[in-house]
Amino acid sequence: MTENTVPTKINKQYSIRRYLTFNLICWALVMTVVPGVLVYFDAAHEVEEIFDANLAQSTRVLHGIINRQSIKHKQDILDSLHLKDSLEDDYAHAYEKKLAFQIWDGDELILKSPFAPTSHLSKLEPGFSSIHIDGEHWRAFSLYSIHDKWWLILAERADIRGELTNDISNNHILPIIIFIPILTWLVWLITKKGLAPLYRITAKVKQRHYRNLKNVEDQQAPLEVNDLLLEINQLFSRLNEAHDRERRFVGDAAHELRTPLASLLIHTENAMDEKQEPEQEESLMSMKHGISRLSHLVGQLLLLSRSEGAASGE
């Protein structure tokens, strides 16, 4: 590209609209995802606390209503009731298979719920514990009966807690996922409306004739764009003043040169009318042609200066 070459197009490598949209969406995601993660862990903790409290309370209630005299032949009764319910009851809850209790007398299992495994749901130690049995994770609470000399264990599958935690988290995160496309559209629309004055001023400048250096008027320009508009108008004003000075200089110079050139041309023609040597006649003829060309150029400059003055309203 040479020095006089003017680029007609600028590569669009940066967009304020894309920048604002991208950054606003990213920060919105950060501000929603981080609380979502915190909600998940907080919900998991609260669910653990509530289910553990319920597990301990249920164990103590069960301990209060069961004794050695009451459990004689109770296992057969429980099994028969479970068989009857499985045949007749269509309203059983799916979580029934995830709840279980056991009563251990040492290493002897003396009573269990229908869906409880035959292996220990917990170590024979008081309090809470977790154990994996047949690929399932159980959360259990164990209680030792001093009066009956046995261990009562009440347990539930851990996936119950996981499902509740996931439900709480999904109820929080799902609206966010739905909200993100809407937010993206709103941000894109708002930035488009916010940058509309720039697009409008750009269109006004683009549609102008190169001789039109009047101020760009936009009564709706916001404060942020008003400074740019002011600088553009000041630039146009300086360009207009410089152009006027150049035009006046060209007009004045052409007008000042016109009379001396006409006089010089007359003197040259008078000299050619007199008897001259061939070499002098040839020199005078060349001078006459040069003066004629220069006079023509001065006339064109004067005509150009007058036409530009008329176009500018002077």
N, C-alpha and C positions, 0 to 999 in steps of 0.2 A: 504494500500500500504506500503510495507516494505522499508527500507532505500536503498536496492540494486535494487529495482524495478525502471526501467526507463520508463517514459511515452512514448508511441510510437506515440501518436497523440495529438495535441493541439486543444482545442475547438476554433473555429473561431467566436469570439464574436465581433470583430472589423474589419472593412474593410475601408481602405483609399479610395478605389474607390467609395464605397457607400457614405462615408462621403463627399467627394468632390462633387459627383453628387447631393446628397440631398441638401447640403448647397448652391451650385451654382444655382440650380433650385429655391430654396426658395427665395434667394436674387433677382434672375431675376424676379420672380413673384412680389416681393415687389416693385422693381424698375419700373415695368410696371403697376401694379394695382394702385399704389398711383398716378402716373401721369394721369392714366385713370379716376380716381375719380375726380381729380382736373380739368381735361378737361371737364368732365360732368357738374360740377357746373359752370365753367367759360362759357361753351356753353349755359347753361340755363340762365345765367345772360345776356349774349350778345343777345340771342334771345329775352328775355324780353325787353331789351332796344330797339332793332330794331323794334319789333312789336308794342311797345308802341308809338314810334316815328311815325311809319306809320299810326297807329290808330288816333293819334292826327292830323296829316297832312290831312288824308282823311276826318276827321270830319270838319276841317276848309274849305277844298275845297267844300264839300257838303253844308256847311253853306253859302258859297259864291254864289252858283248857285240856291238856293231854297229860295223863299220868300212866303208870304201868298197868293199873287195873283197866283203864279205858282202851288200851291198845290191844288187848287180847282179841284175837281173830279180826282185828281191824283191817289188816292187809287184805284178807280175802274179801271183806266188804268193799274196800276201795277198788279192788280189781274188778269186782262184779259190777259196781256202779259205773266204772269207766267203760266196761264192755257194753252195758245197757245204754249209756249216753252216746257212745259212738254209733250205735245202731238206730237210735230214735231221735237224737237231738241234732237238728240241722243248723242250730244257732250257736254252735261252739265258736269260741274266739281263737284266732290263730296264735295268740300269745300264750294259750294254755300250755303248749308244748315247750315254752321257753321259761316256765316257772316250775320249780320243784322243791321238795323238802325231803329230808332223810332223818331217821333216828338211829343212832349207832350205840350199841352196847359193846364197847371195846371194838373188836374187829367184826362184830356180828351186826348185820343190817336187820333191824327188827321191824322197821316200818319205812315206807317211802311212798311218794305220790306216783301216779301212774306213768308219768313221763320222765321221772327221775332215773338216772343211770344207776347201775348196781355198784359202781365204784364210788369212792369217796368224792363228794363234791367240794370238800375242803379238808385241810389238815385238822386233826382233832386238837385245835387250839382256839381259845376264845377270841372273838373279834372278826374283822373283815379279812378276806383273802380272795385271790383270783387263781383260777386253774383252767387248764385246757384239757378237755375230755372229748375224744373222737373228733378232733378238729374244731370243736366249739369252745368259745371262751365264756366261762361262767364267773359271776361275781357272787360270793357267798358270805353269809354271816353265821358264825357258830356260837352256840350257847351250851354250857355244861349245866345239867340239872343236878344240884347237890342232893336233892331229895330222892330222885329216881335213878341217880348214878348212870346217866346216859348223856350222849351228845345229840343236840338238836341242830340241824343245819338247814337253813333256808337259802335258796339260791335262785338266781335268774340269769338268763343269757345276756351277755354284754351287748349284743346287737340291738336289744331293745333301747338301750341308752343311745347307741349310735344313730338309730333311726330318728329318735326324738331330737338329738342334736342336729342332725342333717335337716330335719324339717324346719327347725328354728332358723338355721343358717340360710336355707333355701328361701324361706319367706323374707329374709333380709336381702339376699343377693339377687334373687330373680327380678324384683322391681328395678334394681340397678342395671341389670343386663338389658331389660326392656328400655330403660331410660337412656342408655348410651347412644343408640341411633337417633333418638329424638333430640338429645343434647347436641350431637354432631350437626344435625340439620339446622337447629336453632343458632348455633355458633356460626355456621357458614352463612346463614341468612342475615344475622346481625352484623357480621363483619362486612358483608356485601353492602348493606345499607349504610354502615358507618363510613365506608370508603367511597360511597357514591359521589361526594363532592370532588374527590380527586379525579374520578372517571369523567365527571361533567366538565371540569376545568381542562382536562386533557383534550376532550373532544372540541372544546371551544378554540383552544390554541391550534389544534391540528387542522381545523377547517378554515383558518385565517389565510388571507393573501399575504405574501411576503412583504408587501408595502404597508400593510395595516399594522402599525405599531401603537395603536391606541390601547388604553388600559383594559384589562380583562375584568369585566364586572360579574360578580356573583353575590347577590344579596343573602343567599342561604349558606354561604361558606362558614363552617364552624371555626372556632378560635384556633384550633390546631392547624387548619389549612389557611387561615387568614394571613398568617405571617409569610407563608410560601407565596400566596397570591400577591401580597404587597411587594415582595422581592422581585417577582416576575414583572409587575407593573413598573417598578423602578428601573429594571433592566431595559424594558421596552422604551421607557422615557429617555434613558441615556443613549440607546441605539438611535432613537428618533432625532435627538439633538445632534449626534455625531453625523448622521445622514444629512441633516439640514446644513450643517457646517460644510460638509464635503460638496454638497450640491451648490451652495452659494459660492464656494471657492472656485469650483469649475466654471460656473456662470460668469463670475467676475473676471477670471483669468481669460476666458474665451472672448468676453466683451472687450477687454483691454488689448488683446492681441489682434483683434479684427481690424482696427484702424491702421496700426503700423504695418500690418501685412498688406493691406490694400494699397497703402502709400508706397511700400517697397515694390509691389507688383507694377505700379504705374511708372516708377523710376526705371525699372528693368525694361519695360516696354519702350520707354523713351530712348533708353540707351541702345536698344536693338534697332530703332528707326535710323540712327546715325550710321555712317559708314564705318564699319569695323573690320578688323582682321578676321579671317575664317576661324581661328582658334578662339578669339574673343566672342564671336557670334555663337559659337557652339557652347561656350561657357555660360553666356547670357541665356541661351535657350534652356539649358539644364537648370539654371537658377529660376527661370520663369516657371518651369514644370514643378520644381520643388515648392516654390511659393504658392502655386495654385493648389497643390495637394494639401499643404499646411492650412491654407485658407478654408479649404473644404472640410478638413478635420475640425477646425475651430468652429465652423458653422454647425457641424453635427453636435459638438459638445454644447454649444449654446442652445440648440434645439432640444437636446436631451435634458438640460437643466430646466428649461421652461416647461417641458412636458411633465417632469417629475414635480415641479412646483404646482402645476395645475392639478395633478393627481392628489397632492397632499393638501390642497385647499388654499394655497397662498395665491 
